[in-house]
Amino acid sequence: MSWNKISVWQYQQMHPIITNPPEHLTEFELECKLVGIVNNLTDNQVLNLPKDKLNKYRSEIIFLKDNYEGTPVNRVRANGKTYRFIQDAKDINASRYIESKYFCKELIPNLHKIAASITIPQQRKWLKYIDLPYDSDKHQEYANDFLFANFKEVYYSVVFFYQVFNDWIPITQDFLEKSLIKENMEQDKAQKVAAILWSILGGNTVPK
């Protein structure tokens, strides 16, 4: 077992246990919870495992103490579907960027939602992948797909997106206003909305 086998959903479940373990749980109980998450077992199923099998599972989660080093990917498989990460700032509009920035206030719990905001669904046709239309009404459906995607691939691709985006386009109130106007919003309204959004975003552009 390794980090390469961990999905977004699994990491979201184990993250609070690893980073802020409940004080009332013993080390053994914490390990059992992690064993359940990694192997998709309930608490009762873990506790009913034969002792030798439970000890085997416990020994296999030692990798969780290692850093999850990784690299961004261009494309990821999520719940049997294919999504392409946007790597050019020009390919994302203001509304999707703002949406993803809102989710970034809680990066790990919302990682699947952020990924859904900065990707394009794809379909394989002959020997290559082609982009499918992005439907904002299906954002939650896209996000649910990402719960099944590889955690490291999604995490490092999300971080890479924000680093590239911030290097190429300074996210300022003026940028937000121009982007909203480009999306057919009247200038007066765009100015007001941009001011509110900039106040909410607070200039914090890269997820931690």
C-alpha positions as CSV (number, residue, x, y, z in Angstrom):
1,M,0.0,0.0,0.0
2,S,1.2,3.5,-0.8
3,W,0.0,7.1,-1.3
4,N,-0.5,6.2,-5.0
5,K,-3.5,4.2,-4.0
6,I,-5.3,6.8,-1.9
7,S,-8.3,8.6,-3.4
8,V,-9.4,12.2,-2.7
9,W,-12.3,10.9,-0.6
10,Q,-10.0,8.6,1.5
11,Y,-7.6,11.4,2.2
12,Q,-10.4,13.8,3.2
13,Q,-11.6,11.2,5.8
14,M,-8.1,10.6,7.2
15,H,-6.8,14.2,7.1
16,P,-8.4,15.3,10.4
17,I,-7.3,12.0,12.1
18,I,-3.7,12.5,11.0
19,T,-3.4,16.3,11.6
20,N,-5.6,16.6,14.7
21,P,-6.3,13.2,16.2
22,P,-9.1,13.1,18.8
23,E,-7.7,13.0,22.3
24,H,-10.2,10.4,23.5
25,L,-8.9,7.8,21.0
26,T,-6.0,5.5,21.8
27,E,-3.2,5.0,19.2
28,F,-4.7,1.5,18.5
29,E,-8.1,3.0,17.9
30,L,-6.7,5.7,15.6
31,E,-4.8,3.0,13.6
32,C,-8.0,1.0,13.3
33,K,-9.8,4.0,11.9
34,L,-7.1,4.6,9.3
35,V,-7.1,0.9,8.4
36,G,-10.8,1.2,7.7
37,I,-10.5,4.2,5.5
38,V,-7.6,2.8,3.5
39,N,-9.3,-0.5,3.0
40,N,-12.9,0.8,2.6
41,L,-14.1,-1.0,5.7
42,T,-16.4,0.1,8.5
43,D,-15.3,0.4,12.1
44,N,-17.2,-2.8,12.9
45,Q,-15.6,-4.7,10.0
46,V,-12.2,-3.7,11.2
47,L,-12.8,-4.7,14.8
48,N,-14.1,-8.1,13.6
49,L,-11.0,-8.9,11.5
50,P,-8.9,-11.8,12.5
51,K,-6.0,-10.6,14.7
52,D,-3.3,-11.6,12.1
53,K,-5.2,-9.8,9.3
54,L,-5.7,-6.7,11.4
55,N,-2.0,-6.6,12.3
56,K,-1.1,-7.0,8.6
57,Y,-3.3,-4.1,7.7
58,R,-1.9,-2.0,10.5
59,S,1.6,-2.7,9.2
60,E,0.6,-1.6,5.7
61,I,-0.5,1.9,6.7
62,I,3.0,2.9,7.8
63,F,3.3,4.8,4.6
64,L,0.9,7.4,6.0
65,K,3.8,8.7,8.1
66,D,5.7,9.6,4.9
67,N,5.2,12.8,2.9
68,Y,3.0,12.5,-0.1
69,E,5.3,13.9,-2.7
70,G,3.9,14.2,-6.2
71,T,3.8,16.1,-9.4
72,P,0.9,17.8,-11.4
73,V,-0.7,15.9,-14.2
74,N,-2.4,17.1,-17.4
75,R,-5.2,14.6,-17.2
76,V,-6.8,12.5,-14.5
77,R,-9.2,9.6,-14.3
78,A,-12.1,10.1,-11.9
79,N,-14.8,7.6,-11.4
80,G,-14.2,6.1,-14.8
81,K,-14.2,9.5,-16.5
82,T,-11.4,11.7,-17.9
83,Y,-10.8,15.3,-16.9
84,R,-8.2,17.7,-18.2
85,F,-6.7,20.2,-15.8
86,I,-6.7,23.8,-17.1
87,Q,-3.1,25.0,-17.4
88,D,-3.6,28.2,-19.4
89,A,-5.0,31.1,-17.4
90,K,-6.8,32.3,-20.6
91,D,-9.0,29.1,-20.5
92,I,-10.8,29.9,-17.3
93,N,-13.3,32.7,-16.8
94,A,-13.7,34.9,-13.7
95,S,-16.8,33.0,-12.4
96,R,-15.1,29.7,-12.3
97,Y,-11.9,31.2,-10.8
98,I,-13.9,32.9,-8.1
99,E,-15.9,29.7,-7.4
100,S,-12.6,27.8,-6.9
101,K,-11.2,30.5,-4.7
102,Y,-14.2,30.4,-2.5
103,F,-13.7,26.6,-2.0
104,C,-10.0,27.2,-1.3
105,K,-10.9,28.6,2.1
106,E,-11.0,24.9,3.2
107,L,-8.6,23.2,0.7
108,I,-8.7,19.6,1.7
109,P,-12.5,19.2,2.5
110,N,-13.3,21.0,-0.8
111,L,-10.5,19.5,-3.0
112,H,-13.0,17.7,-5.2
113,K,-15.0,20.8,-5.7
114,I,-11.9,22.9,-6.6
115,A,-10.8,20.3,-9.1
116,A,-14.3,20.4,-10.7
117,S,-13.9,24.1,-11.1
118,I,-10.5,24.0,-12.9
119,T,-10.9,21.1,-15.2
120,I,-12.6,20.2,-18.5
121,P,-14.4,16.9,-19.0
122,Q,-12.9,14.9,-21.9
123,Q,-13.7,11.9,-24.1
124,R,-11.4,9.6,-25.9
125,K,-11.9,9.6,-29.7
126,W,-9.8,7.4,-31.8
127,L,-6.2,8.0,-30.6
128,K,-6.7,11.3,-28.8
129,Y,-8.8,13.0,-26.1
130,I,-11.2,15.8,-27.0
131,D,-12.7,18.4,-24.7
132,L,-16.4,18.2,-23.9
133,P,-18.5,21.2,-23.2
134,Y,-18.2,22.3,-19.5
135,D,-21.7,22.5,-18.0
136,S,-21.7,24.6,-14.8
137,D,-25.0,23.0,-13.8
138,K,-23.1,19.7,-13.5
139,H,-20.4,21.0,-11.1
140,Q,-21.6,18.8,-8.3
141,E,-21.6,15.8,-10.6
142,Y,-18.0,16.6,-11.7
143,A,-17.0,17.1,-8.1
144,N,-18.4,13.8,-7.0
145,D,-16.3,12.1,-9.7
146,F,-13.2,13.6,-8.2
147,L,-13.8,11.9,-4.9
148,F,-12.7,8.7,-6.6
149,A,-9.6,10.3,-8.3
150,N,-6.0,9.8,-7.1
151,F,-5.4,12.2,-4.2
152,K,-1.8,13.1,-5.1
153,E,-2.6,13.8,-8.7
154,V,-5.5,16.1,-7.9
155,Y,-3.7,17.9,-5.0
156,Y,-0.5,18.7,-6.9
157,S,-2.4,19.7,-10.0
158,V,-4.6,22.1,-8.1
159,V,-1.6,23.7,-6.4
160,F,0.2,23.9,-9.7
161,F,-2.9,25.6,-11.3
162,Y,-2.9,28.4,-8.8
163,Q,0.8,28.9,-9.0
164,V,0.7,29.3,-12.8
165,F,-2.4,31.4,-12.7
166,N,-0.9,33.8,-10.2
167,D,2.3,34.1,-12.1
168,W,0.6,35.0,-15.4
169,I,-2.4,37.1,-14.3
170,P,-2.4,39.3,-11.2
171,I,-5.8,38.7,-9.5
172,T,-6.8,42.3,-8.8
173,Q,-10.2,44.1,-8.5
174,D,-9.6,45.5,-12.0
175,F,-9.1,42.0,-13.4
176,L,-12.3,40.7,-11.8
177,E,-14.2,43.7,-13.1
178,K,-12.9,43.3,-16.7
179,S,-13.6,39.5,-16.6
180,L,-17.2,40.1,-15.5
181,I,-17.8,42.7,-18.2
182,K,-16.4,40.2,-20.7
183,E,-19.1,37.8,-19.5
184,N,-21.8,40.4,-20.5
185,M,-22.3,42.1,-17.1
186,E,-23.0,45.8,-17.3
187,Q,-20.0,48.0,-16.2
188,D,-21.7,49.6,-13.2
189,K,-22.8,46.2,-11.8
190,A,-19.4,44.7,-12.6
191,Q,-17.6,47.3,-10.6
192,K,-19.9,46.7,-7.6
193,V,-19.6,42.9,-7.8
194,A,-15.9,43.0,-8.3
195,A,-15.4,45.2,-5.3
196,I,-17.5,42.7,-3.2
197,L,-15.7,39.7,-4.5
198,W,-12.3,41.3,-4.0
199,S,-13.2,42.0,-0.4
200,I,-14.3,38.4,0.1
201,L,-11.2,36.9,-1.6
202,G,-9.0,39.2,0.4
203,G,-6.1,38.9,-2.1
204,N,-5.3,35.3,-1.0
205,T,-4.6,33.6,-4.3
206,V,-2.6,30.4,-3.6
207,P,-4.1,27.5,-1.6
208,K,-2.0,26.4,1.3
